[in-house]
């Protein structure tokens, strides 16, 4: 009658010999999810609770004791409670001596306290080895097993053995631990989950600013101007025409901003004559978000392509075509084929399609799953050399769109140039500067500098005070 129970106890005892028990303080969402994951990985799990009787929501197979009893069962304790609830910890200081206390807490806002939660905890229980970790993993990911989105566990602590022990636990449940150094790094780790798209803020801010600028600019010269001068209401252009002027210009500028910091960095190195000096902080920040700038630029290019596809289906376009045909019929006149215009339009579309194709290639190779299977030289060839070719093709595409309009005064409404002219300024500057950098004499100098040569290298003169007879 009692055989099944004895067999079950024997199996539990056998598992206990395989893995040491893990103690968890905190029975909230994260504590329950972590316990479930540990149990599936073969760890005996013991919960420490103020009310051990209230354990109906805890995962099956886990044991529940009060804090004092739970501490006696494990060397590793996960503290899954908020900082405001640390009041029960100091009385347990003697029992925590030599044990590994893993702080998984996060705050409601960045830099909420003067010191990190982990450092504060270390002051409360100086006898324990406090380790910060697991705070970047969500309870949902632990419970569902969908760990791809947050599989990295950042770990920091002053005791190396304790960190290694926590990292081993992380590996055992399918996570990838990364050692971030001492407990001083805890503040950065606690701020990390509170950041919302940190590398995307600057690109999105630039894109939003350019979008607003070109929208206002295009509304002024393409909607307000005809109404003010000719009393012609063309407000319907706000739906398709205006956006299709905004998207290509913003996309082209963003693409040029991907390569402009590299050009600026090269000229700074040429001016300094060395590579052993830090770039300005604004340039470092700019260079770190080039991938995000490129992906936002690709998104705008996609929108431009989609909006262009629907041009023939628009009512206003079809009306103009029909009106033109009717006018020709009334005059009994047939418009002759303009071969120059045919070449221009065909080249315009050809360069646009080639540029967009390379655009997509740049976006694909920036994906981790693709970039991980190419070597550095291949990645650099695509992202650098093909990137500049993409910029050149897209700039030429915009130039063919404008053709000779920049020479005609009628296109300068209220003295303002067309939007495409503004959109080509930065790309042309980047291409001209790059042309200077690839000239043999300049390229040779940059190569030497990047290989370690310095223009004003200090020569150390050693004086030999010994005399030889």
Secondary structure, DSSP 4 states (H G I P E B T S, - for coil): --HHHHHHHHHHHHHHHHS--EEEE--SHHHHHHHHHHHHTT--EEEE-S-TT--TTSPTT-EEE-HHHHHTT-SEEEE-S-GGGGGGTGGGTTTTTT-EEEE----SSTT-SSS-HHHHHHHHTTTSEEEE-STTS-HHHHHH---STT-EEEEEES-HHHHHHHHHHHHHTT-EEEE--SGGGHHHHHHHTT-SSGGGHHHHHHHHHHHHHHHHHHHIIIIIHHHHHH----GGGGTTHHHHHHHHHHHHHHHHHHHHHHHHHHHHHHHHT-S-SPPPHHHHHHHHTHHHHHHHHHHHHHHHHHHHHTGGG-HHHHHHHHHHHHHHHHHT--PPP-HHHHHHHHHHHHHHHHHHHHHHHHHHHTSHHHHTTS-HHHHHIIIIIHHHHHHHHHHHHHHHHHTTGGG-GGG-BTTBPPHHHHHHHHHHHHHHHHHHHTSHHHHHHHHHHHTT--TTPPPPPPP------
